[in-house]
């Protein structure tokens, strides 16, 4: 398809320039770019097994990161860090997650972090501030704000719902 379109462009170029040549060139180039986008997007659909394996690797990476001291010392992992560890580009990671989960990379990481926060709030006696610092937040208010935006409950309200 792309080579046919390129042949059409070459034919048009060799036919001589007239009032429509530029519009025809642009239309063909737009068609080539549309095909490229189609082929790029198709890989997310046709590579389901590989994509789910990558998603599993991402979850394992986040679990290991959250269990290590990196979370409390360095904060949440950056998208750049995650993509480097998975050996893919940040854009590819974002598109893959959007296709598989409907979430951006940041949303996905926040949801996993909130799962850990819920676990700590429901199974430990740590204060909300202690949990916030352990999860890599510099300010407990930032943790509380994110938690409430994700769960519709404050961390204390969530904790009290278990007692």
C-alpha positions in Angstrom: 0.0 0.0 0.0 2.7 2.4 1.0 4.9 1.5 -2.0 1.9 1.9 -4.3 1.3 5.3 -2.9 5.0 6.2 -3.3 4.8 5.1 -6.9 1.8 7.4 -7.4 3.8 10.3 -5.9 6.7 9.5 -8.3 4.3 9.3 -11.3 2.8 12.6 -10.4 6.2 14.2 -10.0 7.3 12.9 -13.4 4.1 14.1 -15.1 4.9 17.7 -14.7 3.7 20.4 -12.3 0.3 22.0 -12.6 -2.2 23.7 -10.4 -3.2 20.4 -8.7 0.3 18.9 -8.1 0.8 20.3 -4.6 -2.7 19.1 -3.4 -2.1 15.7 -4.9 1.4 15.4 -3.2 -0.1 16.4 0.1 -3.0 14.0 -0.2 -0.6 11.1 -1.0 1.8 12.1 1.9 -1.2 12.3 4.2 -2.3 8.8 3.1 1.2 7.4 3.8 1.2 8.9 7.2 -2.3 7.5 7.9 -1.1 4.0 6.9 1.9 4.4 9.2 -0.4 5.4 12.1 -2.6 2.4 11.3 0.3 0.0 11.3 1.6 1.5 14.5 -1.7 1.2 16.3 -2.3 -2.3 14.9 0.6 -3.7 16.8 -1.2 -3.0 20.1 -4.0 -5.2 19.0 -2.1 -8.0 17.2 0.6 -8.4 19.9 -1.8 -9.2 22.8 0.3 -11.9 24.4 3.5 -9.9 24.3 1.7 -6.8 25.5 0.2 -8.6 28.5 3.6 -10.0 29.3 5.0 -6.5 29.3 2.1 -5.4 31.5 3.1 -8.3 33.9 6.7 -7.1 33.9 5.5 -3.6 34.7 3.5 -4.8 37.7 6.5 -6.8 38.9 8.8 -3.8 38.5 6.4 -1.6 40.5 6.0 -4.2 43.2 9.7 -4.6 43.6 10.2 -0.8 43.5 7.5 -0.3 46.1 9.0 -3.0 48.4 12.5 -1.5 48.2 13.7 1.6 50.0 13.6 3.5 46.7 10.0 4.5 47.2 10.7 6.3 50.5 14.1 7.6 49.4 13.5 8.6 45.8 9.7 9.0 45.6 7.5 7.5 42.9 9.3 6.1 39.9 9.4 8.4 36.9 7.9 7.3 33.6 11.4 7.6 32.1 12.8 5.2 34.8 10.0 2.7 34.2 10.4 2.7 30.4 14.2 2.3 30.7 13.7 -0.7 33.0 11.3 -2.3 30.5 13.5 -1.4 27.6 10.8 0.5 25.7 10.2 4.2 25.0 8.0 6.3 27.3 5.6 7.0 24.4 5.3 3.3 23.6 4.6 2.5 27.2 2.0 5.2 27.4 0.2 4.1 24.3 0.4 0.4 25.4 -1.1 1.2 28.8 -3.8 3.4 27.3 -4.8 0.5 24.9 -4.7 -2.2 27.6 -6.0 -0.4 30.7 -7.4 2.9 29.5 -5.0 4.7 31.8 -1.9 6.8 31.3 1.3 5.6 32.8 1.0 8.1 35.6 -2.5 7.0 36.4 -1.5 3.4 36.4 1.4 4.0 38.8 -0.9 6.1 41.1 -3.4 3.3 41.2 -0.8 0.8 42.2 0.5 3.2 44.8 -3.0 3.7 46.2 -3.4 -0.1 46.4 -0.3 -0.1 48.6 -1.6 2.8 50.6 -5.0 1.1 51.2 -3.1 -2.0 52.4 -1.0 0.0 54.9 -4.0 2.0 56.1 -6.1 -1.2 56.7 -3.4 -3.5 58.1 -0.9 -1.3 60.1 -1.1 1.2 62.9 1.2 3.7 61.1 -0.1 7.3 61.1 -1.2 8.8 57.8 1.9 11.0 57.9 4.2 7.9 58.3 2.4 6.2 55.5 2.7 9.2 53.3 6.5 9.5 53.9 7.0 5.8 53.4 5.2 6.0 50.0 7.6 8.7 48.9 5.5 11.8 49.4 7.4 14.9 50.6 4.2 16.3 52.1 1.4 14.3 53.7 -1.1 16.7 52.3 -0.1 15.7 48.8 -0.7 12.0 49.7 -4.1 12.8 51.3 -5.2 14.8 48.2 -4.2 12.1 45.8 -5.8 9.4 48.0 -9.1 11.3 48.2 -9.1 11.9 44.5 -8.7 8.2 43.8 -11.0 6.8 46.5 -13.4 9.6 47.3 -12.4 9.1 51.0 -9.7 10.7 53.1 -7.0 8.3 54.4 -8.5 8.5 57.9 -12.1 7.9 56.6 -10.8 4.9 54.7 -9.0 3.6 57.8 -12.2 4.1 60.0 -14.2 2.1 57.5 -12.3 -1.0 58.6 -13.1 -0.5 62.3 
